């Protein structure tokens, strides 16, 4: 009988610990929020493309300015300005948006076009952006974008 009671106590303790661990992970995930993002990014290049711009994160009713810089390598030719808007997912604090985002993509614009991109940084923040591209650019490149809070 003592073996059965000891086994039952161990089972209850293990269940309680697992329940607490599961509850803690669910509550952490539920605290992630979504912000809105607006970015203007200008890019030019021949083989290697470089660009930069500025943006605004709106999070919990406050506006946070940031700068964007990036570089791509591949078949890039021309110049364009991108006006993008979208969402920043999995945010816990405004500073979470800072970091390096990597993307592999292709696009084209001749006097104007539309497109979208999804990027993720090491903190798990996902940027889902869409908008218009103005200029003349053809690209099939691998690139990275770095966001720095002002």
C-alpha positions in Angstrom: 0.0 0.0 0.0 2.9 2.4 0.8 4.3 1.8 -2.7 1.0 2.8 -4.3 0.7 5.9 -2.1 4.3 6.9 -3.0 3.6 6.4 -6.7 0.5 8.5 -6.4 2.3 11.3 -4.7 5.1 11.3 -7.3 2.4 11.3 -10.1 0.6 14.3 -8.5 3.9 16.2 -8.0 5.0 15.6 -11.6 1.5 16.6 -12.8 1.6 19.8 -10.8 5.1 20.7 -12.1 4.1 20.0 -15.7 0.9 22.0 -15.2 2.9 25.0 -13.8 5.4 24.8 -16.6 2.7 24.7 -19.3 0.8 27.6 -17.6 4.0 29.7 -17.5 4.7 29.1 -21.2 1.1 29.9 -22.2 1.1 33.1 -20.2 4.4 34.2 -21.8 3.1 33.6 -25.3 -0.2 35.5 -24.5 1.8 38.6 -23.6 3.1 39.0 -27.1 1.5 41.9 -28.9 1.3 43.4 -32.4 2.5 46.8 -33.4 2.1 48.7 -36.7 5.0 49.8 -38.8 5.5 52.3 -41.6 8.9 52.5 -43.5 10.3 54.5 -46.4 13.4 52.7 -47.8 15.5 53.8 -50.7 17.8 51.3 -52.4 20.3 51.5 -55.3 22.8 49.1 -56.8 24.5 47.2 -59.5 25.3 43.6 -58.3 25.5 44.9 -54.7 22.6 46.9 -53.5 22.7 49.3 -50.5 19.9 51.2 -49.0 18.6 53.0 -46.0 15.5 54.7 -44.6 13.4 55.6 -41.6 10.3 54.2 -40.0 7.9 54.5 -37.2 6.7 51.7 -34.9 3.3 52.3 -33.2 3.1 50.1 -30.2 0.7 50.4 -27.2 -0.4 53.8 -28.4 3.1 55.3 -28.6 5.3 56.1 -31.7 8.9 55.0 -31.8 11.1 56.2 -34.6 13.8 53.9 -36.1 16.3 53.8 -38.9 16.7 51.0 -41.4 19.9 50.1 -43.3 20.5 47.2 -45.6 22.6 45.5 -48.2 21.9 42.8 -50.8 24.1 40.8 -53.0 23.0 39.2 -56.2 21.4 40.3 -59.5 20.5 43.8 -58.5 20.3 46.7 -61.0 18.7 50.1 -60.6 17.2 52.3 -57.9 13.9 52.4 -56.1 12.1 53.9 -53.1 9.8 51.6 -51.2 6.9 52.9 -49.0 5.9 50.0 -46.8 3.4 49.5 -44.1 2.4 46.5 -42.0 2.6 44.7 -38.7 5.3 43.8 -36.2 4.2 40.5 -34.6 5.4 38.8 -31.4 6.4 42.1 -29.7 6.9 42.3 -25.9 8.6 45.7 -25.8 9.3 48.4 -28.4 13.0 47.6 -28.4 12.2 44.0 -29.7 12.0 45.5 -33.2 15.7 46.3 -33.2 18.0 43.8 -34.8 19.0 42.2 -38.1 16.4 40.7 -40.4 17.3 38.4 -43.2 15.4 37.8 -46.4 15.7 36.1 -49.7 13.5 37.6 -52.3 13.0 38.8 -55.8 11.2 41.8 -57.2 10.8 44.3 -60.0 9.6 47.9 -60.5 9.5 50.1 -63.5 8.1 53.5 -62.5 5.9 51.8 -59.9 4.9 48.5 -58.5 3.5 46.7 -55.5 4.9 44.0 -53.3 5.3 42.5 -49.9 7.9 40.9 -47.6 8.0 39.0 -44.4 11.1 39.2 -42.3 12.1 37.8 -38.8 14.8 38.8 -36.4 16.6 36.7 -33.7 14.1 37.9 -31.0 11.2 36.3 -33.0 9.7 39.5 -34.2 8.1 39.1 -37.6 7.6 42.0 -39.9 4.8 41.6 -42.4 5.1 44.6 -44.8 3.5 45.6 -48.0 3.5 48.7 -50.2 4.5 50.4 -53.3 7.9 50.6 -55.0 8.8 53.6 -57.2 11.8 53.6 -59.6 13.5 51.3 -61.9 14.9 48.2 -60.3 15.3 44.5 -61.1 16.5 42.2 -58.4 17.0 38.6 -57.4 19.2 38.8 -54.3 20.0 37.7 -50.8 20.0 40.5 -48.3 19.8 41.7 -44.8 18.1 44.6 -43.1 19.2 46.1 -39.8 16.8 48.2 -37.7 18.1 50.6 -35.0 16.0 52.5 -32.6 16.5 56.3 -32.5 
